[in-house]
Amino acid sequence: MFFGKMRSLLNKLTLEKFDQLAEKLVNLFKSIDSQESVQAAIELVHNKALSEPHFSAMYSDLSKRLNDNCPALGDGKSTFRSILLNQCQVRAYNFYWFALVTSNCRRLFSRKKFPLILMKNNRSSCVEES
């Protein structure tokens, strides 16, 4: 229910309605009681920002407001900023591996050999079949 409401508010967010909806999002964000929920909420905002790059300034302002009103987290080390940074790093890392695997597969396909895609330690790699 919480995430449905948050997703609904994010979908309605425009430059004209920003102040009104940002305040609702901040109040909703303040009510979060677990670190996992904070992480999931930040991921929702991050994914929405990535899907609408033309509103990047608006999502940046929203992130600033959410950061200023982030509820205290259990371990004392995790903050809005650190959680968001971690999500950006994970996404960049995954993109890097996807690009690497894609380029390796293209190289193998260009030699007219069919690769076998192996999953090992959550990383994909293309290897030539024996």
N, C-alpha and C positions, 0 to 999 in steps of 0.2 A: 504494500500500500504506500509506504513512504517513498519508494523508488518510482512508483507509478506517478505519484504526485510531483515528484521532482522532475521526472522526464516530461510530464505534461507542461510544467512551468518553463522548462528549457525550450520546448517546442514552440511556445508562444512568445519567446523572447525576441524582441525587435528593438531597434534604436529608439523608437517612439515610446515603447512601453518599458524601457530598461529600468528606470528608477523604481517604478511600482513593483515589477516582477522580481527585481534583484532583492528588494527588501523582503519579499515573501520567501525567496530562496534562502536568504540569510537566516530568517527566523526558522525555517524548516531545518536548515543545516545545524543551527544551535541546539536543536532537540535531539540530535544523534547521541546515542549513549555507548557505542562500542567502536573500537578502532577499525574493525572490519567494515562497519557501515560507513565510517568516514572515508576509508579507502575506496569503497564502492561508489560513494557519492562523488568523490574527486574524479574517479574514472569516468563517470557519466559526463561530468562537465568537460573533461579533457577530450573524450571522444566526440562530443558535440562540437567543441571548438575545432577539432581537426576536420570534421565533416562540413564545416561552414567557414572556410578561410577568409571569406569576404567580411565576416564579422569578427575578425581576430582582435581588434581593439576593444570591442564590447566584451568579449570573453576574458580579455586581459583585465579589464576593470572589474568584472564579476569575480575573477580569481582573487584580485586584491581585496575585495570586500569579504569574500569567504575566508581568506587568510587572516584578516583582522578579527574575524568572529569565530575562528575555529575552536571547537570545544576542546577542553583539556583531554589529552589522550593518556592512557594507562601507563605506558613506559616512560613518558617524559622526554623521550628522544625524538619521537615522530611528531612532525609538525605538518601543516598543510603544505608548506613549501618543500619539505623533504619527501613527502609522499608523491607530490606532483613531479618533482625532479626524478624520482625513481621510476615513475611510469614513463616519463619521456625517455629515460635511458634504456628501459626495457624495450620500448617500441623501436628506438634507433638500433639497438642490438639485433632485434628480430628482423628489421628491414635489411640490415647488413648481411645477415645469414641468408635471407631470402634472395638477395641480389647475388651473393656468392654462389649459392646452389643453382640459381637460374642460369648464371653465366657458365658454370661448369656443365650443366645439362645441355645448353646450346652448343658448347664446344664439342661434347660427345656426339650429339645428334648431327652436327655438321660433318662428322666422319662416317656418318651412316651406320653407327652402332647404337644399339638401344641400351640406355642406362638402366640400372636397377637402383631405385631410390631406397636407401636404408635410413631408418630412424634409430639413432643411438644417442642417448643422453639429451633428448629433446632437440637434436640437431639433425637436419637432413643433409645427406651427401650423395652425390651421384658417383657411381663407380661402374666401370665397364663389366659386363657379364663375362664370365670365363667360358 
